[in-house]
């Protein structure tokens, strides 16, 4: 199912439709400020397993991150953050960054495995903000890749829907997506380290 939602003024009725799918353990594909993402409610273990199967990875060994609507979720899932690191996260959020942080015990066990970290992302996109707010907790994030050797990420939501129609419950058409992923910053120590250079430009 392809649902059109506009970034400038997301329709609350359509947002609620998406959230209903998530609450029922469904999988969605959604726009961000970078590439389209594949995800589900982080509290639904079966849905998380479905995403992992589509991606061909073990949940425990995956690098799935959490999409949050704002920084209020940080203390829910991370250990205390130093003031300098928090200032950096605040400066670059919302935006095209994923922050690797030390996870606390609230992160579902099936995500952590032997890992002690969690990826947190606050995209600059109103559609996914409203969905997460309505849901009441973060959703899982994994980039939608393309098999094309030149285009690593599919940018056209209609083509995404064609490809994933039998694998996910709903695809949000939020317009053309980007093809450069987020910049990943490891913030587990006193100063961030760039793990992957993406769309976000980090200036120390």
trRosetta pair geometry for C-beta under 8 A, 3 or more apart (Angstrom, degrees):
i j d omega theta_ij theta_ji phi_ij phi_ji
1 169 6.9 -9 29 157 107 55
1 170 5.0 -31 73 -110 101 71
1 171 7.1 172 85 25 48 70
2 157 6.9 123 -145 142 111 105
2 158 7.0 26 -126 -108 156 61
2 161 4.6 -13 -78 -110 111 158
2 170 7.9 151 -91 -163 21 61
2 171 5.1 -24 -106 72 68 101
2 172 8.0 140 -159 -109 56 13
2 173 5.5 43 179 -31 100 113
3 14 5.7 158 170 -160 122 110
3 17 6.6 -179 -124 97 157 133
3 18 6.8 -151 73 -69 156 96
3 170 6.0 1 0 -170 118 109
3 171 7.3 163 22 82 71 47
3 172 5.5 -35 72 -110 92 61
3 173 6.7 -172 84 18 36 82
4 14 7.7 -78 80 -135 48 157
4 172 7.9 119 -113 -167 17 61
4 173 4.6 -32 -100 70 65 112
5 10 5.2 22 178 -135 111 85
5 11 6.2 -128 -127 28 82 88
5 14 5.0 -175 -90 117 103 141
5 15 7.1 101 -130 -66 142 70
5 18 7.7 -31 -43 -36 150 137
5 127 5.1 116 112 -128 124 117
5 172 5.4 -30 24 -162 115 109
5 173 7.2 140 22 68 61 57
5 174 5.7 -24 74 -90 84 84
6 9 5.7 10 92 54 115 66
6 10 6.5 -163 69 -86 58 44
6 11 7.3 76 27 -22 87 85
6 127 7.8 -175 96 -76 20 106
6 174 7.4 139 -120 -140 20 68
6 175 8.0 62 -127 -31 58 109
7 10 7.1 2 -127 -59 21 87
7 31 7.2 -78 -77 94 110 141
7 125 6.1 -79 -133 -157 113 74
7 126 5.1 120 -173 41 64 101
7 127 5.5 -69 -103 -29 64 99
7 174 5.7 81 -57 -172 92 106
7 175 6.8 -60 -14 15 115 125
8 126 7.0 105 -99 36 8 150
9 126 7.8 -9 -71 119 17 153
10 14 7.0 -124 180 71 80 109
10 15 5.5 73 146 -61 118 116
10 126 5.5 -162 -20 127 112 101
10 127 5.1 147 -90 -106 128 59
10 130 4.6 -159 76 25 151 157
11 14 4.2 68 79 12 107 109
11 15 6.7 -176 90 -13 53 84
12 15 5.3 -53 -145 36 35 117
12 16 6.3 37 156 -21 67 102
12 130 7.6 -121 -104 -180 61 134
13 16 5.9 -53 -152 33 29 110
13 17 6.7 35 147 -23 61 103
14 17 5.4 -47 -152 29 37 118
14 18 6.7 38 150 -19 65 100
15 18 5.8 -54 -156 34 34 111
15 19 6.4 31 149 -18 67 108
15 127 7.8 -162 -97 -157 96 62
15 130 4.8 -73 -123 129 145 116
15 131 5.7 -144 -152 -83 89 63
15 134 5.4 140 145 -15 111 157
16 19 5.5 -54 -144 39 35 112
16 20 6.3 44 153 -26 66 101
16 134 6.4 -131 -90 -174 59 150
17 20 5.8 -51 -153 29 29 115
17 21 7.0 32 148 -19 60 102
17 170 7.8 165 131 -129 95 157
18 21 5.7 -54 -160 31 35 114
18 22 6.6 33 147 -17 67 105
18 28 6.1 56 -159 -111 97 157
18 30 7.7 78 -159 -91 142 120
18 131 5.3 -54 104 -121 134 115
18 170 6.2 -162 -119 112 73 153
18 172 6.6 10 -101 -74 136 119
19 22 5.4 -52 -149 37 38 114
19 23 6.2 37 153 -20 69 105
19 131 6.1 -176 -68 -154 86 71
19 134 4.6 -100 -68 114 152 117
19 135 5.0 -158 -133 -75 102 76
20 23 5.8 -53 -144 37 30 110
20 24 6.4 21 157 -12 63 111
21 24 6.0 -68 -151 43 26 105
21 26 3.8 -70 172 62 82 147
21 28 6.1 103 105 -64 133 110
21 169 5.0 175 -163 109 120 133
21 170 5.0 -47 -130 -1 175 135
22 25 7.9 78 178 -42 30 9
22 26 6.0 -83 -75 59 28 86
22 28 6.5 -46 -71 -10 91 124
22 40 6.4 161 -137 -160 80 56
22 41 4.6 118 172 -48 96 100
22 44 7.9 -174 175 1 67 140
22 47 7.9 79 -154 -159 59 168
22 131 7.6 115 -20 177 148 106
22 135 5.7 -36 96 -110 148 126
22 139 6.6 -76 -135 -105 140 121
23 41 6.7 86 -86 -53 37 152
23 135 7.2 -169 -60 -132 88 85
25 40 7.3 15 -167 -166 44 126
25 41 7.4 -82 -102 35 39 116
25 44 5.0 -175 -112 -172 74 147
25 46 5.8 1 -154 80 128 111
25 47 4.6 -159 -162 -59 68 109
26 40 7.0 -169 98 -124 38 97
26 47 7.0 7 56 -120 12 124
26 168 7.6 82 171 -176 86 68
26 169 3.5 -53 -162 27 118 156
26 170 6.5 52 146 5 136 101
27 38 6.8 6 179 -175 109 88
27 39 7.3 168 -154 91 72 24
27 40 5.1 -52 -105 -73 64 106
27 47 6.3 172 -69 -161 77 95
27 50 5.8 -123 -55 108 129 128
27 51 6.2 161 -121 -74 121 86
27 54 7.7 116 -162 -17 164 150
27 167 7.2 -55 83 135 146 72
27 168 4.2 -106 101 -131 105 81
27 169 5.5 131 51 7 60 88
27 170 7.8 176 93 33 49 67
28 38 7.7 175 93 -150 41 48
28 39 6.3 -24 65 68 80 71
28 40 7.1 139 18 -88 75 54
28 139 7.8 -28 52 -174 114 152
28 168 6.3 120 -107 179 17 122
28 169 6.6 -49 -73 63 64 88
28 170 4.8 -19 -113 73 88 94
28 171 7.2 160 -164 -91 65 31
28 172 6.6 36 177 -18 112 100
29 36 5.7 30 173 164 99 117
29 37 6.9 175 -153 88 58 41
29 38 5.3 -24 -101 -97 81 67
29 39 7.9 125 -101 19 36 66
29 144 6.0 49 -144 -70 118 140
29 157 7.8 163 112 -139 115 85
29 160 5.7 -156 132 152 155 129
29 161 7.7 -157 58 -79 135 62
29 164 6.0 94 -33 82 144 158
29 168 5.6 100 -23 97 95 174
29 170 7.5 -159 28 103 67 53
29 171 4.5 -6 57 -120 109 78
29 172 6.7 -155 93 24 60 72
30 36 6.8 163 81 -159 28 77
30 37 5.6 -24 63 62 80 90
30 39 6.7 -48 23 35 113 109
30 127 6.7 -168 -171 119 103 117
30 128 5.4 115 143 -89 132 101
30 131 6.9 -90 -131 21 155 165
30 139 8.0 60 25 93 147 151
30 172 4.7 33 -115 33 67 128
30 174 7.1 49 -170 -11 61 132
31 36 5.8 -49 -99 -106 50 74
31 37 7.8 111 -148 17 6 82
31 125 5.8 -158 115 -163 90 148
31 127 5.7 59 59 57 102 142
31 128 6.8 -140 80 -35 59 106
31 157 7.5 -52 -63 -78 102 123
31 172 6.2 -106 -3 100 84 110
31 174 3.3 -104 5 59 144 136
31 175 6.9 43 -100 52 160 72
31 177 5.6 -158 -127 -91 88 99
32 35 6.7 14 49 64 109 39
32 36 7.1 158 11 -115 83 24
32 37 5.4 60 -27 -17 119 116
32 67 7.4 -125 -102 -119 119 130
32 121 7.8 -6 -149 143 143 132
32 123 4.0 -114 -162 -123 93 161
32 125 5.2 -152 -154 0 36 149
32 128 6.0 -4 -98 -5 68 154
32 141 7.7 55 -67 -139 144 128
32 177 7.5 49 43 -140 65 113
32 182 7.7 -54 128 -52 143 111
33 94 7.3 134 -18 149 147 104
33 95 6.9 -92 84 -154 157 30
33 96 5.3 -121 102 -72 110 84
33 123 4.5 177 5 -172 95 93
33 124 4.1 53 -73 55 151 79
33 125 4.9 -154 -50 -43 75 97
33 178 7.5 14 146 1 42 132
33 199 7.7 -159 121 98 89 153
34 96 4.9 109 -62 -133 110 106
34 123 7.1 -118 6 -126 83 115
34 177 7.5 31 120 180 36 99
34 178 5.0 -83 -166 62 41 127
34 180 6.2 -96 -155 90 98 62
34 181 5.4 78 152 -147 141 31
34 182 5.0 -137 -15 -56 159 68
34 198 6.7 6 -134 157 147 130
34 199 5.1 -163 -110 7 106 143
35 143 5.0 40 88 -145 134 104
35 144 6.4 -156 149 46 106 77
35 153 4.3 -85 -131 -164 132 154
35 155 7.7 -91 -132 -94 75 69
35 177 5.5 75 -149 151 40 128
35 178 5.7 -92 -70 76 53 76
35 179 6.4 65 -96 -118 101 29
35 180 7.3 -167 -47 65 96 24
35 181 5.4 -36 3 -92 122 67
36 143 7.5 101 79 -158 51 60
36 144 4.4 -20 91 28 99 130
36 153 7.2 160 30 177 80 108
36 154 6.8 -41 35 82 128 83
36 155 7.5 164 -14 -122 107 34
36 157 6.9 148 -93 -94 145 77
36 160 5.9 -47 97 -100 168 161
36 177 4.5 -118 -41 -51 83 166
37 67 7.0 128 109 -56 168 140
37 128 7.7 50 41 -103 130 146
37 141 4.8 -41 -160 -147 140 84
37 142 6.4 122 -162 58 81 35
37 143 6.2 -57 -107 -99 65 39
37 144 6.5 -160 -108 -19 12 89
38 51 6.1 157 130 -140 105 103
38 54 6.8 -118 158 98 154 143
38 55 7.5 174 79 -61 140 104
38 141 7.9 114 63 -158 45 40
38 142 4.9 -38 64 72 92 92
38 143 7.5 17 14 107 87 10
38 144 5.3 115 -35 -75 97 85
38 164 7.6 -152 -106 -133 118 156
38 168 6.9 -127 -141 -83 98 138
39 51 6.7 20 -124 -108 31 149
39 67 6.6 -34 -113 7 174 125
39 139 4.6 93 140 145 133 107
39 140 4.4 179 -148 80 92 66
39 141 5.1 -23 -80 -87 131 41
39 142 6.5 152 -75 18 73 74
40 44 6.0 -91 146 65 116 117
40 47 3.7 -163 165 148 153 121
40 48 6.1 -144 70 -69 126 51
40 50 7.1 87 -41 61 156 109
40 51 5.7 -144 1 -40 116 126
40 139 6.4 -172 93 -161 17 94
40 140 5.4 1 50 36 66 113
41 44 4.5 70 77 1 103 111
41 47 6.0 67 46 64 78 154
41 135 6.5 -162 -107 -168 98 133
41 137 7.0 69 -159 77 87 108
41 139 6.1 -59 -95 -114 36 80
41 140 7.6 20 88 -3 10 91
42 48 7.0 56 -142 -78 44 120
42 66 6.0 -2 -71 -115 150 101
42 108 6.4 -176 157 3 89 127
42 111 7.3 0 -163 -57 103 140
42 137 6.4 -114 46 132 104 113
42 138 5.4 23 -5 87 136 87
42 139 6.3 -175 -29 -136 84 25
42 140 5.1 133 -85 -53 78 85
43 108 6.8 167 -116 -62 46 133
43 137 6.1 54 -25 87 118 155
44 47 3.9 40 106 18 119 117
44 48 6.5 161 91 -18 64 84
45 48 5.6 -56 -149 36 32 114
45 49 6.4 36 153 -22 66 104
45 108 7.0 -164 -84 177 87 143
45 110 5.4 112 -131 1 99 158
46 49 5.6 -51 -151 33 33 114
46 50 6.7 39 149 -24 63 101
47 50 5.5 -48 -153 29 36 115
47 51 6.8 37 150 -18 65 100
48 51 5.8 -52 -155 33 35 111
48 52 6.5 36 148 -20 65 106
48 59 5.8 63 141 -121 108 134
48 64 7.7 176 -152 80 99 174
48 108 7.7 -168 -29 92 166 149
48 110 6.2 125 97 109 146 132
48 111 7.4 -90 -162 -71 152 84
48 140 6.1 126 -111 -42 88 162
49 52 5.5 -54 -149 36 34 115
49 53 6.5 37 152 -23 66 102
49 59 6.3 -62 -95 -47 58 131
49 110 7.7 -62 -62 176 86 147
50 53 5.7 -52 -151 31 32 111
50 54 6.7 32 151 -18 64 103
51 54 5.7 -54 -153 34 34 112
51 55 6.3 20 153 -7 67 111
51 64 7.3 80 116 -103 135 141
51 140 6.3 -177 42 102 171 139
51 142 6.1 144 172 18 119 139
52 55 5.8 -64 -146 47 30 104
52 57 5.4 -101 -159 76 81 73
52 58 6.5 22 -176 -158 132 15
52 59 4.6 -76 -76 -66 152 76
52 62 6.0 -117 -115 -47 98 146
52 64 7.9 -76 -80 -41 85 134
53 56 7.3 34 -177 -74 32 37
54 167 5.5 101 -111 -179 124 132
54 168 7.9 27 -93 -60 162 87
55 62 7.0 75 96 -122 145 126
55 142 5.8 -70 -76 164 144 154
57 61 6.2 -131 179 82 99 93
57 62 4.6 111 120 -88 134 95
58 61 4.4 58 68 23 103 103
58 62 6.6 -155 86 -33 47 85
58 113 7.8 78 128 -83 110 149
59 62 5.5 -48 -147 10 30 121
59 64 7.5 -30 -149 7 70 133
59 110 5.1 0 120 161 145 93
59 111 6.6 -82 163 -97 101 41
59 113 7.4 162 105 -47 73 114
60 110 6.9 -97 -68 -171 77 51
60 111 7.7 138 -105 173 46 13
60 112 7.4 -11 -135 90 77 36
60 113 2.8 105 -162 -78 100 134
60 114 7.1 63 173 7 113 71
60 115 7.4 172 -178 1 67 101
61 113 6.6 -16 -54 34 49 174
62 111 8.0 -76 65 -144 102 64
62 142 7.5 -44 179 -97 128 126
63 119 6.6 61 174 -21 77 142
64 111 6.8 -102 70 -135 113 100
64 119 7.2 -165 115 44 34 119
64 140 5.1 -7 173 -167 129 105
64 141 6.4 147 -169 65 74 51
64 142 5.3 -49 -112 -66 86 99
65 98 5.2 -91 -99 -148 171 124
65 118 7.4 116 -136 168 65 66
65 119 3.0 -73 -107 101 103 116
65 120 6.6 -149 -173 -57 104 14
65 121 5.1 74 128 -11 134 112
65 140 7.6 136 77 -160 33 56
65 141 4.8 -30 71 61 80 110
65 142 8.0 147 26 -72 69 53
66 73 7.2 -139 129 138 132 142
66 77 6.6 63 18 65 165 173
66 118 6.4 10 -2 167 116 112
66 119 6.7 160 15 88 66 64
66 120 5.5 -18 63 -111 99 60
66 121 6.8 170 82 26 47 76
66 138 3.9 36 -178 144 105 154
66 139 7.4 142 -156 70 63 28
66 140 6.7 -47 -103 -104 55 45
66 141 6.7 148 -124 7 6 101
67 121 5.4 -36 -104 78 58 100
67 122 7.7 123 -164 -98 58 34
67 123 6.6 -20 -143 -1 105 105
67 128 5.9 -67 165 165 141 128
67 132 6.1 -135 116 -76 93 135
67 138 5.6 156 68 -163 47 91
67 139 5.1 -16 52 62 108 80
67 140 7.5 29 8 106 90 5
67 141 4.6 108 -40 -53 99 121
68 71 7.2 94 117 -89 140 26
68 72 7.8 -172 176 55 125 64
68 73 4.1 -142 -130 37 133 142
68 74 7.7 43 -139 -51 179 62
68 120 6.0 0 -3 -166 126 93
68 121 6.9 154 19 74 78 43
68 122 5.2 -44 75 -85 89 84
68 132 6.3 151 -157 172 28 156
68 138 4.9 -46 -81 -96 69 109
69 73 7.6 108 36 -22 67 123
69 122 7.1 38 145 -135 10 93
69 128 7.9 -163 -95 124 73 70
69 129 4.6 98 -139 -153 88 67
69 130 7.8 116 -121 -49 125 18
69 132 4.1 -173 -49 89 98 120
69 133 4.7 89 -101 -57 170 82
70 73 7.2 132 75 -1 55 89
70 93 7.9 119 -151 145 49 121
70 94 7.8 -72 -105 -60 57 99
70 122 6.3 65 -116 -133 23 135
70 129 7.8 59 -45 -143 76 102
71 74 5.2 -5 -176 -18 74 118
71 89 6.6 119 -118 129 126 115
71 90 6.5 -23 -56 -95 164 75
71 93 6.0 112 -62 101 105 151
71 122 6.6 -53 -62 -50 66 154
72 75 7.5 -51 -179 28 46 96
72 76 7.7 48 133 -19 64 111
73 76 4.9 -55 -161 31 57 123
73 77 6.3 9 158 8 86 109
73 120 7.1 176 98 -143 108 120
73 137 7.7 116 -120 -151 122 56
73 138 5.7 97 -162 -49 160 110
74 77 7.1 -96 -161 49 24 80
74 78 5.3 -40 -179 32 69 124
74 81 6.5 -41 163 -10 130 139
74 86 7.9 115 144 -120 167 94
74 89 7.4 92 -97 135 145 158
74 101 7.4 3 -151 75 91 177
74 120 6.4 61 -103 -161 74 169
75 78 6.8 -72 -102 56 23 81
75 80 8.0 21 -121 -98 85 54
76 106 5.7 -114 164 109 65 157
77 101 8.0 101 107 82 89 122
77 103 6.3 -41 164 -140 80 77
77 104 6.2 -179 179 39 27 91
77 106 5.4 -113 -101 84 54 109
77 107 5.1 81 -155 -71 94 87
77 118 5.5 -86 148 87 116 164
77 120 7.1 154 79 -83 126 115
77 138 7.6 -34 -25 10 150 140
78 81 6.3 28 121 -51 131 104
78 101 4.3 -15 -126 127 134 133
78 102 6.1 98 -162 73 83 59
78 103 6.3 -70 -109 -111 55 35
78 104 5.9 92 157 -12 7 96
78 118 6.4 -132 -83 53 83 117
78 120 6.9 -56 -47 -36 128 140
79 101 7.5 -168 38 156 73 95
79 102 4.2 -32 29 102 117 113
79 103 7.2 45 -19 89 87 13
79 104 5.1 143 -67 -70 61 89
81 85 5.1 -118 180 88 98 118
81 86 4.8 121 113 -64 119 93
81 89 7.3 -20 169 5 157 144
81 101 6.7 -42 -91 -144 113 127
81 187 7.5 11 -140 139 112 122
82 85 4.7 85 60 12 86 105
82 86 6.9 -154 91 -9 41 88
82 190 6.7 -3 38 -125 165 64
83 86 5.7 -56 -143 36 30 111
83 87 6.4 34 157 -24 64 104
84 87 5.8 -53 -151 31 31 114
84 88 6.8 30 152 -18 63 104
84 190 7.0 35 69 -175 135 73
84 191 7.6 -38 124 -92 133 65
85 88 5.7 -55 -154 34 35 112
85 89 6.4 34 150 -18 68 105
85 187 5.0 119 -156 -174 119 112
85 190 7.5 -129 -52 -156 106 32
85 192 7.1 130 -126 -53 84 89
86 89 5.6 -54 -147 38 35 111
86 90 6.1 35 154 -20 67 107
87 90 5.7 -55 -146 39 29 112
87 91 6.2 35 153 -26 64 106
88 91 5.6 -52 -148 31 30 115
88 92 6.5 0 163 4 64 111
88 185 7.7 -131 139 142 128 159
88 187 7.1 -174 82 -116 129 125
88 192 6.0 -157 143 -22 160 131
89 92 6.5 -76 -148 50 25 91
89 93 5.7 7 163 -9 67 125
89 99 5.5 9 -112 -82 106 164
89 120 8.0 18 -146 89 130 124
89 187 6.8 32 -64 -116 106 170
90 93 6.2 -69 -130 43 24 101
92 95 4.9 -102 173 55 67 139
92 97 4.8 32 141 3 126 154
92 185 7.9 85 74 1 161 149
92 200 6.5 64 -167 -163 122 134
92 202 7.1 -14 -92 -104 149 82
93 97 7.0 -96 -74 57 74 115
93 122 4.3 57 -157 61 111 129
94 122 4.5 -111 -108 129 76 95
94 123 6.0 22 -172 117 111 20
94 124 4.1 143 120 -79 109 67
94 125 7.8 -144 163 9 140 53
94 129 7.6 -50 -92 -80 157 121
95 122 7.4 35 25 85 53 83
95 123 7.6 -101 79 -141 8 36
95 124 5.3 29 -89 -32 39 115
95 200 5.8 95 141 -109 107 117
96 123 7.3 39 -91 -129 50 75
96 124 7.2 -56 -41 16 67 105
96 180 7.9 31 -175 106 148 97
96 182 4.7 -162 176 -120 68 73
96 183 6.3 77 119 8 88 84
96 198 6.3 -133 150 109 111 112
96 199 3.9 -56 150 84 159 113
96 200 4.0 -170 87 -53 87 90
97 121 7.0 -174 97 -127 49 78
97 182 5.6 154 -109 -177 10 109
97 183 5.3 -30 -109 67 71 88
97 184 7.6 139 -164 -98 62 25
97 185 6.0 -3 -167 2 112 112
97 200 4.4 38 -67 -50 81 175
97 202 7.4 95 -106 -71 125 104
98 119 4.9 3 175 -173 113 111
98 120 7.1 151 -162 70 63 35
98 121 4.6 -33 -105 -79 76 106
98 182 4.7 106 -21 106 92 136
98 183 7.3 -171 25 87 71 40
98 184 4.7 -22 68 -108 104 73
98 185 7.2 169 82 24 51 66
99 119 7.0 147 73 -155 39 57
99 120 5.0 -25 63 61 95 90
99 121 7.3 165 16 -77 71 51
99 185 5.5 -19 -112 69 64 98
99 187 5.0 -6 -168 6 98 133
99 192 7.9 -73 -131 -117 88 121
100 117 5.2 17 -178 172 93 135
100 118 7.5 163 -149 80 55 29
100 119 5.5 -30 -93 -95 66 72
100 184 6.5 46 -29 179 105 97
100 185 6.8 -154 19 96 81 46
100 186 4.5 -23 59 -116 126 57
100 187 6.0 158 69 25 59 70
100 188 6.1 -45 118 -33 95 98
100 195 6.7 56 -8 -14 137 146
101 117 6.4 152 78 -155 30 83
101 118 6.0 -28 65 63 82 77
101 119 7.8 137 17 -105 74 23
101 120 5.9 0 11 3 122 117
101 187 5.5 -17 -86 77 74 105
101 188 6.5 155 -140 -81 29 68
102 116 6.2 -14 -145 140 76 93
102 117 6.0 -60 -103 -104 35 69
102 118 7.9 21 129 19 13 81
102 188 5.3 107 -53 -133 84 89
103 107 4.4 -34 -170 -1 123 149
103 111 8.0 -170 -135 105 158 114
103 112 5.9 -159 98 -104 157 111
103 115 7.3 66 11 120 138 88
103 116 5.9 -160 38 172 94 43
103 117 5.6 145 -18 -151 96 12
103 118 4.0 100 -87 -21 105 104
104 107 6.6 132 65 -8 51 91
107 111 5.4 -98 165 72 101 127
107 112 5.4 109 107 -56 118 108
107 118 5.2 -151 -102 -74 146 138
108 111 5.0 89 73 1 84 104
108 112 7.4 -173 93 -9 45 90
109 112 5.8 -65 -147 37 38 107
109 113 7.9 104 167 -57 64 34
110 113 7.7 22 -170 -53 30 75
111 115 7.8 -76 136 63 67 122
111 118 7.0 42 134 -111 132 99
112 115 5.3 -143 -166 67 56 82
112 116 7.2 45 -160 -94 107 31
112 118 7.6 -50 -91 -71 82 93
115 118 8.0 122 125 -66 118 53
117 188 6.0 -66 -103 -78 121 130
119 141 7.8 -104 102 63 118 111
119 184 7.3 -46 -130 -134 121 106
120 138 8.0 -96 -131 -108 78 157
121 141 6.0 -48 44 34 137 163
121 182 6.3 -119 -128 -57 127 177
123 128 5.7 39 59 65 126 138
123 129 7.6 -132 74 -52 81 83
123 182 7.8 -107 -95 -80 89 127
125 128 4.9 47 93 23 113 102
125 129 6.5 175 90 -17 56 91
125 174 7.3 52 -170 158 122 156
126 129 5.3 -58 -145 37 35 119
126 130 6.1 32 162 -20 70 105
127 130 6.3 -62 -157 34 24 104
127 131 6.6 21 150 -17 62 109
127 172 6.4 150 166 155 140 147
127 174 4.9 -98 -14 -108 165 137
128 131 5.4 -51 -146 36 39 116
128 132 6.2 37 157 -18 69 105
128 139 7.7 -117 -163 43 99 126
129 132 6.2 -63 -152 38 26 105
129 133 6.2 25 154 -19 64 111
130 133 5.6 -54 -144 38 31 114
130 134 6.2 29 158 -18 65 108
131 134 6.0 -59 -148 38 26 108
131 135 6.2 25 154 -19 64 111
131 139 7.1 -19 120 -14 114 141
132 135 5.6 -56 -143 39 30 112
132 137 7.6 -98 -165 96 79 23
132 138 6.1 1 -144 -118 119 42
132 139 6.0 -122 -96 -3 89 95
133 136 7.7 34 172 -70 29 39
135 139 6.6 69 57 -55 169 100
143 153 6.5 -70 173 -110 114 116
143 181 5.6 -47 -91 -108 150 120
144 153 6.5 91 86 -154 70 85
144 154 5.8 -64 125 46 110 101
144 160 6.0 23 161 -132 157 121
144 164 7.6 -72 -136 -45 123 146
145 152 6.4 -53 -145 167 84 71
145 153 6.2 -73 -121 -100 43 60
145 154 7.6 79 140 -4 18 87
146 151 5.2 -9 76 109 150 92
146 152 6.2 143 46 157 92 19
146 153 5.8 135 -3 -145 102 8
146 154 4.4 131 -73 -50 110 79
148 151 4.3 22 89 52 135 86
148 152 7.5 -121 78 -70 83 22
151 154 7.1 81 135 -86 121 44
151 155 7.5 -97 -167 -8 128 100
151 179 6.1 -81 -154 -139 84 144
152 179 6.5 126 54 -178 80 97
153 177 7.1 -93 139 107 119 120
153 178 7.5 27 91 106 143 55
153 179 4.4 177 58 -136 105 69
153 180 7.9 -134 23 -33 139 19
153 181 7.1 153 -56 -58 145 84
154 159 5.7 -139 -168 99 122 114
154 160 5.2 150 114 -77 133 87
154 163 7.1 -143 -75 19 172 150
154 177 7.7 59 106 53 55 123
155 176 5.1 28 154 -170 101 88
155 177 4.7 -146 -143 63 64 75
155 178 6.8 -87 -118 137 109 2
155 179 5.5 -61 -63 -59 116 95
156 159 4.1 65 84 12 110 110
156 160 6.7 -179 92 -14 55 84
156 176 6.3 -23 -93 -115 54 83
157 160 5.2 -51 -145 36 38 118
157 161 6.3 42 155 -24 68 101
157 171 6.1 156 -174 152 93 114
157 172 7.1 -82 -143 101 138 43
157 173 4.1 157 108 -114 152 71
157 174 6.9 134 -65 28 147 55
157 175 7.4 81 -10 60 126 10
157 176 7.5 -132 -11 -94 86 36
157 177 7.2 109 -57 -20 82 100
158 161 5.7 -49 -149 32 32 113
158 162 6.7 37 149 -22 62 101
158 173 7.0 33 -57 -106 68 122
159 162 5.5 -47 -150 31 36 115
159 163 6.4 30 154 -15 65 107
160 163 5.9 -62 -151 40 30 107
160 164 5.9 -12 166 14 68 117
160 171 5.7 163 108 -150 104 140
161 164 6.6 -74 -129 55 23 85
161 165 5.8 54 166 -71 64 88
161 171 4.2 -148 -91 51 88 157
161 173 7.6 -31 -39 -65 130 98
162 165 6.3 -23 -145 -23 18 114
164 167 4.8 -78 -161 52 72 108
164 168 4.9 17 151 12 114 110
164 171 6.5 124 76 -73 117 123
165 168 7.6 -72 -122 50 13 76
165 171 7.7 -63 -88 -14 60 127
168 171 6.4 97 90 -61 130 80
174 177 7.6 64 73 -73 96 84
178 199 6.6 36 135 -82 157 144
180 198 5.6 145 158 -174 87 77
180 199 4.4 124 109 -68 113 90
181 196 7.2 -11 91 130 120 134
181 198 4.5 -87 90 -129 66 135
181 199 6.9 -155 93 -10 24 95
182 198 4.9 93 120 81 17 156
182 199 6.3 -51 -110 36 35 98
182 200 6.1 22 -163 -7 67 115
183 194 6.6 -48 -178 -139 105 99
183 196 6.5 -167 -149 95 45 70
183 197 5.8 -10 -122 -145 97 37
183 198 4.1 -149 -64 42 52 86
183 199 6.4 -124 -28 54 86 49
183 200 3.5 -110 18 58 120 100
183 201 7.4 158 -37 -56 156 20
183 202 6.1 -163 135 -26 152 106
184 194 7.2 108 79 -164 60 55
184 195 4.1 -53 103 64 111 107
184 196 4.2 51 25 36 108 95
184 198 7.0 78 -14 -8 67 118
185 192 4.2 -8 -177 -166 115 125
185 193 7.0 141 -161 65 63 36
185 194 6.1 -38 -103 -98 68 51
185 195 6.9 177 -104 7 13 89
185 202 6.3 125 -83 -87 124 154
186 189 7.3 33 128 14 98 92
186 192 6.5 145 69 -156 50 62
186 193 4.5 -16 54 58 108 93
186 194 7.8 -127 13 -48 83 4
186 195 5.1 98 -35 -46 98 111
187 192 5.0 -22 -90 -98 76 88
189 193 7.3 39 39 -14 118 109
191 204 7.4 48 -172 -140 113 131
192 202 6.9 -112 106 -169 138 149
192 204 7.4 -159 60 -95 98 108
194 197 5.8 31 170 -70 132 76
194 202 6.2 -173 -80 44 110 141
